[in-house]
Amino acid sequence: MAIGRSLRLVLAPPHPAGRPFIYGGLAVAVLGGWLLGGWLFWLGLLFTLFCLYFFRDPHRVPPERERLVLAPADGHVVSVQPAVPPEELGLGPAARWRVAIFLSVMDVHVNRVPAEGVVTRIAYRHGTYINASLDKASVDNERNAIALRLPDGRDMAVVQIAGLIARRILCDLREGDTVQAGDRFGIIRFGSRTDLYLPEGVRPLVAEGQTMIGGETVIADLAPERPAS
C-alpha cells in the first residue's frame, strides 16, 4: 500500500508549468547528444528527469467534512506563531495565527486552496530571494498574497513566497473567483515557502516540524467547538 502510494507520487503527471522545461531538456538530450556527443545527452536526460519529478502534480483527496482549513502546500512547518497579514491585502493590523510551510526542491510545489470561499484580493510584491526557511522571508522575499472571504464572512490569507533559487511565482486565481478547498491555484519554481494566515480567533492544529500534504492535511477547524462523538 505504502509502496504503491509512493510510486503514484513519483510518477504523477507534471503540472503544465513544467512542460517548457521538460521539452527543453528532451531537446537538449536528443539534438545535443546527436550533434555534440553522449555527455550532452546524459545532461539533458538528467535535467528532464529532475523536471518531471519537481513539477509532478499528484491527485489529492480533501477531507469530506466541511469548514476545515487544509494545507496549501506540501512541505514541513517551520513556524506557527501570531503575525500580521501582508499590509497590501488590507486585512487590518491585528495579528492572527500564521502557519509557515517550507517547500524543498524535493516537495510537490503545486499550491492548493485552503478553504471554500471567494478571492477578494490578490497582491504581488517584488522582494529579495533569501532562504525561504528563514522567518524574515515572509517580509523580505518576493511574494504573491491572496485574501479569501469565507462563506461565514471571515477572512483568511495564503501567501506564495519565492525562495533562495525560486524565480517565478505562478497564480491561476483572479479576484472574484469562487474556490473550493483543495483546488489547485498555482505553483512556485524552484524551492519556496507558503504562509497561511488563519481567520481571527481560529487556532492551528499543527506544530512546527510536522509534514504537510497539500489539499489533505487539516491545519485548523473553522467550526465552533464540536461535540464529542
Secondary structure in CASP SS format (residue, H / E / C, confidence):
PFRMAT SS
TARGET T0000
AUTHOR 0000-0000-0000
METHOD secondary structure of the structure
MODEL  1
M C 1.00
A H 1.00
I H 1.00
G H 1.00
R H 1.00
S H 1.00
L H 1.00
R H 1.00
L H 1.00
V H 1.00
L C 1.00
A C 1.00
P C 1.00
P E 1.00
H C 1.00
P H 1.00
A H 1.00
G H 1.00
R H 1.00
P H 1.00
F H 1.00
I H 1.00
Y H 1.00
G H 1.00
G H 1.00
L H 1.00
A H 1.00
V H 1.00
A H 1.00
V H 1.00
L H 1.00
G H 1.00
G H 1.00
W H 1.00
L H 1.00
L H 1.00
G C 1.00
G H 1.00
W H 1.00
L H 1.00
F H 1.00
W H 1.00
L H 1.00
G H 1.00
L H 1.00
L H 1.00
F H 1.00
T H 1.00
L H 1.00
F H 1.00
C H 1.00
L H 1.00
Y H 1.00
F H 1.00
F C 1.00
R E 1.00
D C 1.00
P C 1.00
H C 1.00
R C 1.00
V C 1.00
P C 1.00
P C 1.00
E C 1.00
R C 1.00
E C 1.00
R C 1.00
L E 1.00
V E 1.00
L E 1.00
A C 1.00
P C 1.00
A C 1.00
D C 1.00
G E 1.00
H E 1.00
V E 1.00
V E 1.00
S E 1.00
V E 1.00
Q E 1.00
P E 1.00
A E 1.00
V C 1.00
P C 1.00
P C 1.00
E H 1.00
E H 1.00
L H 1.00
G C 1.00
L C 1.00
G C 1.00
P C 1.00
A C 1.00
A C 1.00
R E 1.00
W E 1.00
R E 1.00
V E 1.00
A E 1.00
I E 1.00
F E 1.00
L E 1.00
S C 1.00
V C 1.00
M C 1.00
D C 1.00
V C 1.00
H C 1.00
V E 1.00
N E 1.00
R E 1.00
V C 1.00
P C 1.00
A C 1.00
E C 1.00
G E 1.00
V E 1.00
V E 1.00
T E 1.00
R E 1.00
I E 1.00
A E 1.00
Y E 1.00
R E 1.00
H C 1.00
G C 1.00
T E 1.00
Y C 1.00
I C 1.00
N C 1.00
A C 1.00
S C 1.00
L C 1.00
D C 1.00
K C 1.00
A H 1.00
S H 1.00
V H 1.00
D H 1.00
N E 1.00
E C 1.00
R E 1.00
N E 1.00
A E 1.00
I E 1.00
A E 1.00
L E 1.00
R E 1.00
L C 1.00
P C 1.00
D C 1.00
G C 1.00
R C 1.00
D E 1.00
M E 1.00
A E 1.00
V E 1.00
V E 1.00
Q E 1.00
I E 1.00
A E 1.00
G C 1.00
L C 1.00
I C 1.00
A C 1.00
R C 1.00
R E 1.00
I E 1.00
L E 1.00
C E 1.00
D C 1.00
L C 1.00
R C 1.00
E C 1.00
G C 1.00
D C 1.00
T E 1.00
V E 1.00
Q C 1.00
A C 1.00
G C 1.00
D C 1.00
R E 1.00
F E 1.00
G E 1.00
I E 1.00
I E 1.00
R E 1.00
F C 1.00
G C 1.00
S E 1.00
R E 1.00
T E 1.00
D E 1.00
L E 1.00
Y E 1.00
L C 1.00
P C 1.00
E C 1.00
G C 1.00
V C 1.00
R C 1.00
P C 1.00
L C 1.00
V C 1.00
A C 1.00
E C 1.00
G C 1.00
Q C 1.00
T E 1.00
M E 1.00
I C 1.00
G C 1.00
G C 1.00
E C 1.00
T C 1.00
V E 1.00
I E 1.00
A E 1.00
D E 1.00
L C 1.00
A C 1.00
P C 1.00
E C 1.00
R C 1.00
P C 1.00
A C 1.00
S C 1.00
END
